[in-house]
Amino acid sequence: MEFLFWVAIFGVLYSYFIYPMLLLFLPKSETTELGEHTDELPSISLIIAAHNEQDRIESKINNCLDIDYPKDRLEIIFASDGSTDATIEIAQKYKDQNITVLDVTDHLGKENAQLQAINQAKGDIYVFSDIATIIAPITIKLIVRKFNDKRIGAVSSVDKFLSQDGNIAGEGAYIKYEMWLRSLESARGGLIGLSGSFFAARKEVCRPWHIHCDSDFNVALNSCMLGYQAISASDVLGYYYDIDDPKKEYARKVRTVIRGLTTLSHRLESLNPFKFGLQSFKVWSHKVMRWAVPWFLCLLFIANIFLFDSSDFYSFTLWTQIAGYLLILAAHFSARLQNISLIKILYSFIQVNVAIAHATVAFIGGKRMSVWKPSTRSMS
């Protein structure tokens, strides 16, 4: 039991603390963020998948039309994933303004809609954006500069969230941590996953395209397979409004993990260190070990119960766990407690791991989420 206790401690700490520390000791890759300057701009295909977005698609179209890029080198493709509302009708009103509208009648998911757009895209670089993503006019030119470095295969944005009044919202500890970890991975061999809401890739990196795999993971993996690097660019920003109903955040986490497990089940070769080397290590460390944390937490608690009477140390650790879980339970019913910084971090940590456990059980039970329903976010 003592051995299991310390294995559980290691399992809980590894993905969040030990793995980032290991990355810090790895040498940085030689790729530069900006690459060499060139006056020749490549052709761009901006691809937006949408499902029943009649309330937001017009705002997104106007956002795309404001992009500062030569019109003869930018095509904008809206691919409707089986929309049953007025999404198609609204988008088609802009067909004479450099907008291509694809009516994908089968509701098979975002990745399938993206694939149909890829099959028609003419650009050298594909940029993928969700409906809720707000893109600054200069951003596409910033993305293009990254691809001047021939070693770059894909570029991920950095997520920035807006409050409902349009100002940049304060980032929580979890978001700050995730962006920091992404920057570590980016600088040391490349990302294992891009920002699914806003990223870009060379056209050859978008083959093969799996409609049952998250495109952000699939493209990052393809980049590695082709000898490219996927990077996070600090000046390529995607802006998003906060989710209207914070209670839906838990459901979003469950959905994200189920999609992640589904993706990994289709790309198991990414776990092979003999084929993918450092990238495989990152997949194990960032994905698999993090998804294992709720089970390590359970093992830690159970092992601690058996060790309770063996020493004052194990008695202390058990009572600490019990007090922590009771405090988190109280915070679940008290918004005031959740506003206390330390409690908020602990509450978010447990909420994430409950969602992971929920999603894992659902996945094992056969639940899959190839189709998607975007989180409800406002757009100005």
C-alpha positions in Angstrom: 0.0 0.0 0.0 2.9 2.4 0.7 4.2 1.7 -2.8 0.8 2.4 -4.3 0.5 5.6 -2.3 3.7 7.0 -3.7 2.9 5.7 -7.2 -0.4 7.7 -6.9 1.5 10.8 -5.8 3.8 10.5 -8.8 0.8 10.0 -11.1 -1.0 13.0 -9.8 2.0 15.3 -10.0 3.6 14.0 -13.2 1.5 15.6 -16.0 1.0 19.0 -14.2 4.4 19.5 -12.6 7.1 16.9 -13.4 6.5 16.9 -17.2 6.9 20.7 -17.6 10.1 20.5 -15.5 11.4 17.8 -17.8 10.6 20.0 -20.8 12.6 22.9 -19.3 15.7 20.7 -19.3 15.3 19.9 -23.0 17.2 22.0 -25.6 15.1 24.5 -27.5 14.6 23.8 -31.2 16.3 25.9 -33.8 13.2 27.2 -35.5 12.6 30.9 -35.4 9.2 32.3 -34.8 9.2 34.9 -37.6 11.4 33.3 -40.3 12.9 35.4 -43.1 11.1 38.4 -44.5 9.6 38.1 -48.0 7.4 40.4 -50.0 5.6 37.6 -51.8 2.4 36.6 -50.0 1.2 33.0 -50.5 -2.4 32.1 -51.3 -4.6 31.5 -48.3 -7.7 29.4 -47.8 -9.6 30.5 -44.7 -12.0 27.6 -43.7 -14.8 28.0 -41.2 -17.0 25.1 -40.3 -20.5 25.9 -38.9 -23.5 24.1 -37.6 -26.7 26.0 -37.0 -25.0 29.3 -36.6 -27.7 31.7 -37.9 -27.3 34.0 -35.0 -23.5 34.4 -35.3 -22.5 33.7 -38.9 -23.1 37.3 -40.2 -20.8 38.7 -37.5 -18.2 36.1 -38.5 -18.5 36.9 -42.2 -18.0 40.6 -41.5 -15.0 39.8 -39.3 -13.5 37.8 -42.2 -14.2 40.5 -44.8 -12.2 43.0 -42.6 -9.0 40.8 -42.9 -6.1 42.8 -44.3 -4.8 40.5 -47.0 -4.9 40.8 -50.9 -8.3 39.7 -52.0 -6.8 37.8 -55.0 -4.7 35.6 -52.6 -7.4 35.0 -50.0 -10.4 32.7 -50.4 -13.0 32.3 -47.6 -14.9 29.1 -47.4 -17.9 28.5 -45.1 -18.7 24.8 -44.8 -22.1 24.1 -43.2 -22.1 20.8 -41.3 -25.7 19.8 -41.9 -27.2 23.0 -40.7 -31.0 23.0 -40.4 -31.5 26.7 -39.7 -30.9 29.8 -41.8 -27.1 29.5 -41.7 -26.8 28.7 -45.4 -29.2 31.3 -46.5 -27.5 34.1 -44.6 -24.0 33.1 -45.8 -25.1 32.9 -49.4 -26.0 36.6 -49.4 -22.3 37.3 -49.4 -21.2 35.0 -52.2 -20.3 37.9 -54.4 -17.8 39.2 -51.8 -15.2 36.5 -52.1 -17.2 34.0 -49.9 -17.6 30.4 -50.9 -20.5 28.5 -49.2 -20.6 24.7 -49.0 -23.8 23.0 -48.0 -22.6 19.7 -46.5 -25.9 18.1 -46.0 -24.8 15.2 -43.8 -24.3 16.2 -40.1 -21.0 14.3 -39.6 -19.1 16.8 -37.5 -16.7 19.7 -37.9 -13.8 17.7 -39.3 -16.0 16.3 -42.1 -17.1 19.8 -43.0 -13.5 21.0 -42.9 -12.5 18.1 -45.2 -15.1 19.1 -47.8 -13.7 22.6 -47.7 -10.1 21.3 -48.1 -11.2 19.3 -51.2 -12.1 22.6 -52.8 -9.5 24.9 -51.3 -6.9 26.4 -53.7 -4.6 28.0 -51.2 -1.0 27.0 -50.3 -1.8 27.6 -46.6 -5.1 26.6 -44.9 -6.3 28.7 -41.9 -9.0 27.1 -39.8 -11.3 29.2 -37.6 -14.4 28.6 -35.5 -17.4 30.8 -35.8 -16.8 32.2 -32.3 -13.2 33.2 -33.1 -12.6 36.9 -33.6 -9.6 37.6 -35.9 -7.8 40.9 -36.0 -7.3 42.3 -39.5 -3.5 41.9 -39.4 -3.5 38.4 -38.0 -3.4 36.4 -41.3 -0.2 38.4 -42.4 1.3 37.5 -39.0 0.5 33.8 -39.6 2.1 33.9 -43.1 5.4 35.3 -41.7 5.7 32.1 -39.6 5.6 29.9 -42.7 8.5 31.8 -44.2 10.5 29.4 -42.0 10.4 26.2 -44.1 10.6 24.0 -41.0 7.2 25.2 -39.8 4.3 23.0 -40.8 1.5 24.4 -38.6 0.9 27.5 -36.4 -1.4 27.7 -33.4 -3.0 30.8 -32.1 -2.9 31.9 -28.5 -6.4 32.1 -26.9 -7.6 35.4 -25.4 -11.0 35.7 -23.8 -13.2 38.7 -23.8 -15.7 39.8 -21.2 -19.2 40.6 -22.4 -18.3 44.3 -22.5 -15.6 43.6 -25.1 -12.6 44.0 -22.8 -9.9 41.3 -22.4 -10.9 39.1 -19.5 -8.5 38.3 -16.7 -7.0 34.9 -17.4 -7.6 32.2 -14.8 -4.7 30.1 -13.4 -5.7 27.1 -15.6 -5.6 29.1 -18.8 -2.3 30.7 -17.9 -0.9 27.3 -17.1 -2.1 25.8 -20.4 -0.7 28.6 -22.5 2.7 28.3 -20.6 2.8 24.6 -21.2 2.0 25.0 -24.9 4.8 27.5 -25.2 7.2 25.0 -23.6 6.2 22.3 -26.0 6.3 24.6 -29.0 9.9 25.6 -28.3 11.0 22.1 -27.7 10.2 20.0 -30.8 6.7 21.3 -31.4 3.1 21.1 -30.2 1.1 17.9 -29.9 -2.1 19.8 -30.2 -3.0 23.2 -31.7 -5.7 25.6 -30.6 -8.7 23.8 -32.2 -10.6 27.1 -32.7 -7.9 28.9 -34.7 -4.8 27.4 -36.4 -3.1 27.3 -39.8 -1.2 24.6 -41.7 0.6 24.0 -45.0 -1.8 22.2 -47.4 0.4 19.1 -47.5 0.2 18.8 -43.7 -3.6 18.4 -44.0 -3.2 14.9 -45.5 -4.3 12.5 -44.3 -7.4 14.1 -42.8 -9.4 11.9 -40.4 -13.0 13.0 -39.8 -13.2 11.2 -36.5 -10.0 12.8 -35.2 -9.7 16.3 -33.7 -8.2 18.4 -36.5 -5.9 20.2 -34.1 -4.3 17.0 -32.9 -4.3 15.4 -36.3 -2.5 18.3 -38.0 0.1 18.5 -35.3 0.8 14.8 -35.7 1.0 15.1 -39.5 3.5 17.9 -39.1 5.8 15.7 -37.1 5.4 12.8 -39.6 6.4 15.0 -42.5 9.4 16.4 -40.6 7.8 19.8 -39.8 7.3 21.5 -36.5 4.0 22.8 -35.1 4.4 26.0 -33.1 2.4 28.3 -30.9 2.8 32.0 -32.1 2.6 34.6 -29.3 1.4 37.3 -31.7 -1.3 35.2 -33.4 -4.3 35.8 -31.2 -7.7 34.3 -31.3 -10.3 36.3 -29.3 -13.4 34.6 -27.8 -16.2 35.8 -25.6 -16.7 34.0 -22.3 -19.3 31.2 -22.4 -22.7 32.7 -21.6 -23.5 30.0 -19.1 -20.5 29.0 -17.0 -22.4 25.9 -15.9 -22.0 24.5 -19.4 -18.2 24.5 -18.9 -18.4 21.1 -17.3 -20.3 19.6 -20.3 -17.7 21.2 -22.6 -14.9 19.5 -20.7 -16.6 16.1 -20.9 -17.1 16.5 -24.6 -13.5 17.6 -25.2 -12.1 14.6 -23.4 -14.4 12.1 -25.2 -13.3 13.7 -28.5 -9.6 13.5 -27.4 -9.9 9.8 -26.4 -11.7 9.1 -29.8 -8.9 10.8 -31.6 -6.2 8.9 -29.8 -7.9 5.6 -30.5 -7.7 6.4 -34.2 -4.1 7.5 -34.0 -2.5 5.0 -31.7 0.7 5.2 -33.6 1.3 8.5 -31.9 2.1 6.5 -28.7 5.0 4.7 -30.4 8.3 6.3 -29.3 10.3 4.4 -31.9 8.2 6.1 -34.6 7.6 9.6 -33.1 10.3 9.9 -30.5 9.9 13.1 -28.5 6.4 13.8 -29.8 5.3 10.4 -28.5 6.8 11.3 -25.1 4.7 14.4 -25.1 1.5 12.6 -26.1 2.0 10.1 -23.2 2.9 12.9 -20.7 0.4 15.6 -21.7 -2.6 13.5 -22.8 -2.5 9.9 -21.4 -1.0 10.7 -18.0 -3.4 13.7 -17.5 -6.4 11.6 -18.3 -5.1 9.1 -15.7 -5.0 11.7 -12.9 -8.6 11.1 -11.6 -7.7 7.4 -11.2 -4.5 8.2 -9.4 -6.5 10.5 -7.1 -8.8 7.5 -6.2 -5.8 5.2 -5.7 -4.2 7.8 -3.5 -7.2 8.1 -1.2 -7.8 4.4 -1.0 -4.1 3.6 -0.3 -4.1 6.4 2.4 -7.0 4.8 4.2 -5.1 1.5 4.6 -2.0 3.4 5.7 -3.9 5.7 8.2 -2.7 4.0 11.4 0.8 3.3 10.2 2.3 6.8 11.0 1.4 10.3 11.9 2.4 11.3 8.3 -0.2 9.1 6.7 -2.8 10.2 9.2 -2.1 13.8 8.3 -2.3 13.2 4.6 -5.6 11.4 4.9 -7.2 14.1 7.0 -5.8 16.7 4.6 -7.4 14.9 1.7 -10.8 14.6 3.5 -10.7 18.3 4.5 -9.8 19.3 0.9 -12.6 17.4 -0.6 -15.1 18.7 1.9 -14.0 22.3 1.2 -14.4 21.7 -2.5 -17.9 20.2 -2.0 -18.8 23.3 0.0 -17.4 25.5 -2.8 -19.7 23.7 -5.2 -22.7 25.2 -3.4 -21.1 28.6 -2.6 -20.1 31.1 -5.2 -18.4 33.1 -2.5 -16.0 30.3 -1.7 -15.3 29.8 -5.3 -14.1 33.4 -5.5 -11.2 32.7 -3.1 -8.2 32.2 -5.3 -6.8 29.1 -3.7 -10.2 27.4 -3.4 -11.0 28.4 -7.0 -7.8 26.6 -8.2 -8.6 23.5 -6.2 -12.2 23.5 -7.3 -11.2 23.8 -10.9 -8.7 21.0 -10.6 -11.2 18.6 -9.1 -13.9 19.7 -11.6 -11.6 19.0 -14.5 -10.7 15.5 -13.1 -14.3 14.6 -12.4 -15.1 15.6 -16.0 -12.2 13.4 -17.2 -13.4 10.4 -15.2 -17.0 11.0 -16.5 -15.7 11.2 -20.1 -13.5 8.1 -19.7 -16.4 6.0 -18.4 -18.6 7.2 -21.2 -16.0 6.5 -23.8 -15.4 3.0 -22.5 -19.2 2.6 -22.6 -19.2 3.3 -26.3 -20.0 7.0 -26.4 -18.4 8.9 -29.3 -18.7 12.6 -30.3 -17.8 13.0 -33.9 -20.4 15.6 -34.4 -20.2 18.7 -32.2 -22.3 21.5 -30.8 -20.2 24.6 -30.2 -20.2 26.2 -26.8 -22.6 29.2 -26.8 -20.6 32.3 -26.9 -21.6 35.9 -27.7 -20.2 37.8 -30.7 -20.2 41.6 -30.9 
